[in-house]
Amino acid sequence: LVLSAISVTKVLTITKNLSSQSDARTISGDTSLAKMSAASNFTRVRIYANLSGNAYEVDVWNKITSQWTTQQSSVRTLPHVTMGYGSLSSPPTGTQTTLGQAAACLNNSGTAIANTACIVFNSRGVPVDSTGSPTSAGAIYVTDGVSVYGITVSAMGLIQTWKSPASSSTWVRL
């Protein structure tokens, strides 16, 4: 009976960890697809993260209408996974200079949207900021309270997925 109780608890912990990691890998994969879509369609494409809603979508810039249009509808994280990095204070080595979600998304008129984060790729698949300059500040972080997962994009477009315990910034590349 005691062994059963221990094993059930361990299985639940492993399942929670694997599902959180799955969310991070899904975001990473969709970020890679957004980068390739931007280059192949010769337009801007972004990962639009709704930080308070724990969801993200992929949007494409329509050059004719000068508006963002949804390419991939909203994907929600699992119920126990939230967008954020908890109390961590240091980013993964060789990525951002300071830990933080990507810059806020802009609406069609160029105004920042509260509680959002965007990784925008230009028509060459390079991550850019709101002025169109290459940036290495693009990152989306998710946490389940035990671990923090980061999806970072370098100025050259290298997409990496990281994991750290929520208690200390000990990042390991997945």
QUIBEL-V76912 format. One record per pair of residues at least 24 apart in sequence whose C-alpha atoms are under 6 Angstrom apart, sorted by the first residue. I is the first residue (numbers start at 1). J is the second residue. If there is no record, write none. Layout:
I&J  I&J
//
This chain:
28&151  35&121  35&125  38&123  38&125  39&123  39&124  39&125  42&123  43&123  44&121  44&122  44&123  45&120  45&121  46&119  46&120  47&118  47&119  48&118  49&116  49&117  50&116  51&83  51&115  51&116  54&82  54&83  67&108  80&144  81&143  81&144  82&142  82&143  83&141  83&142  84&141  84&142  85&141  85&148  88&169  90&169  92&171  96&137  101&139  101&140  102&138  102&139  126&157
//
